[in-house]
Amino acid sequence: MKGKKTGGRVKGTPNKDNPLKGFIRAHSVKYFTEIVKEGLTQFEIDQINLAVDDRVNAELRLLEFHQAKLKAVDANINTHNVSLTIEDKLRELCEEEEDGE
């Protein structure tokens, strides 16, 4: 029976709630958005207290969660198979016509 689902969840069933995931999400939102003192979030205060090189490393690691990672692409380029331009193709067609006459 090709294409028939034989087990697992029924289509459209939502994922189960994960209490740890909810806690981590709530903590992260609070850490990055809640103003702690002097108009700064705890994240901003922590960033200010880091050394410059540590700050850059922390920001680069955070960017990994926001930017898609690019994968290496293998390209096989054959330079011997060059396509003709329109002008080259027209010249060929004209030569064929002249040979036929």
N, C-alpha and C positions, 0 to 999 in steps of 0.2 A: 504494500500500500504506500506508494510514493506520495510524499507531501502530507500524509496524515500524521497528526501529532499523537504520540502514544503515551506521553507522560509529562510530568512537570506541572507548572502553573498554567491556569487557564489564561488565555490572552486577555490583557487589560488589567490583570491583578496587580495592585501596587506593591512596591517593596515593603518589607516589614520595617516598623519603626526601630531605630537603633538608639537607645538612650545615651550611649557614650558619644555617638556622632552628634546628637542634639546638644549635649553639654559642651562639646568642643566648639561647635558652631556658635553657641551663645557666648562662650568665653572669648572667642576670636572677635566677634562683633563688638563686645564690650571693650576689649583691649584696643581695638583700632578706632573706635568712634566715640566712646564716652570721655568727656572732658574731665580730667582729674584735678589739675590746678593751673592757674594762669592761662587758661584758654588752650591748654595742650592736652593731648591724649597720652595715655601711658606709653604707647608706642613711640610717640614723638619725644617724650622725655627720655626713654631708653636710647633712642637714636642719638640724641644730643650728648648723652653720657658716654657713648662709644668713641673709641679712637677712630680716626678717619679711615684707615684701612679696614677695620672691623665693620664700620658703617657701610662701606662699599660692598664688602662681602655679604653682609646681611641683606642689603637691598638686591644684590644679584641673586641670592638664593630665593628671596621672595618673588622675584620676577619669573622664576621657573614655574610658579603656579599660575601665572597669568599669560605667559607666552607659550604657544605651541612649539614643541621641539621639532626642528627640521631634521629630516632624515637624509642620509647621503643618497644621491641618485646616480646610478650607473648608466652612462649613455654610450652607446656604440655608434659612433659617427663614421660612416663610410664616405670618404671624400671622392672616391672614384665614381660614385653614382650621382653626378651633378645634374640637376634638372635644367632644362632649357628655358630661356626667357621667351617671351612672346615673340620678340624680334627674331630670335634664332629659329623658332618653330615656323614663322612666316617665311623666312629665307628657305628653309627646307622644303616647304610646300611649293614655293615658286620654282625651285630647282626641279622638283618632281614634275611640275606642269610643263616646264621647258623641255625636259627629257622626253615627255610623252608626245610632244608635238612634232 
